[in-house]
Structure formats: structure tokens, C-alpha cells
Amino acid sequence: MAKIYIPDGKGNYIPFPVLKGDKGDKGDKGQDGADVEFAIIEGFLCYRYPENEWVQIISIDEITGPKGDTGTVFVPSVDEFGNLTWSNDAGLETPPEVNIKGEQGLPGNDGLQGEPGENGTDGYTPIKGIDYFTPEEIESISSSIEVKVKEYVDQLIEKYHPAPPVETEETNPNENTENTEEGSE
């Protein structure tokens, strides 16, 4: 039979129940005993006998130990030959290398040749003037392209080799433009 201890409020744990009376007279034989049930309810470890109320024993926070150190991490590695090795972050001894590659399998069977498919339908032959350009359309497209190319080339020439500006004489409309020699009227 397990003993149950409860906190006494001073940091000590005492056996439950703590009261013990004088030995009494032997009683009648009782019914078969029932097992004690334990559960964690609302953060407390509790017990009860079947069909009785739950009794709180102790807060789970009081019986939870401090957080332990982080454990060692073992990392597996398999090379191209199927050799399994281990490493770890604490320098501990690792399991021995093991080859996990299986035996070479038997060659597979060649697949069965499929049945030939049905012949396709004849293709459509395009008709000149209906399915592609007529000579008149080709001439029109060609002329349009020539005009656009000429405009573009002219713009490039103007941009990189501009024509020199034309100098014009400015004349005064009140001036006589006839040949006049100095001193003659």
C-alpha cells in the first residue's frame, strides 16, 4: 500500500491522514476493497474512491521539478554507398557505422509494345489568297514597311548627323537694297 503525503503549509509533507486512534475491536468482514483513482483536475493531483468526491492532494506546480538541461542531439548521415553514421553535439560515443543499402534488385521486365494507333486524317492544304496573303497584300505590306523603315532611318540620320543651320541675311525694309556706292546718290 502506497503512503500519501500532503503539504503542511511550512514546506514539509506529512502522511495523510495524520490522526491515529486506539486500536478498536475487530470489525465484521467488509466488502471487497475498491481501487483508488488518481487524476489531475484544475492543476491539482487528486484522488477518490469510486463513487466518492475528488479530494485535492497537491498542486502540480509544487511537484514539478526544475527544467532539465537540453539533451544531446544525434544526427544521422547516409553516404552514396548506404553507410549510416551518427554525429552528436556533445562529443558522446556514437553507434557504429551500419550499411543500410539493400541487395541489388532483379532487372525489370521490358514493357509490352503497344498496339499501333489508327491512321490520322489527311491534313488541310492552305489555299493561296484564302489561307495566306495574295500578291497585292504582300505588295501593300512591303510598301508600308519600306515607308516606316525610311522614316526611322531619316530620324537616325537627323539625330546623329544634323544638317548645318542655313544662315539668312536679315534686311531692313526701310533700307534701299539697290547697288549704292559710297558718295553716290
Protein Blocks (a to p, Z undefined) as FASTA:
>chain_A
ZZddddehlopacdddfbdcdddddddddddddddddddeehiacdddehiacddfbdfk
lmpccdddddddddddddfkopacdddfkopacdddddfbdcdddddddddddddddddd
ddddddehklmccfklmmmmmmmmmmmmmmmmmmmmmmmmccdddddddddfkbcfbdcd
ehiZZ
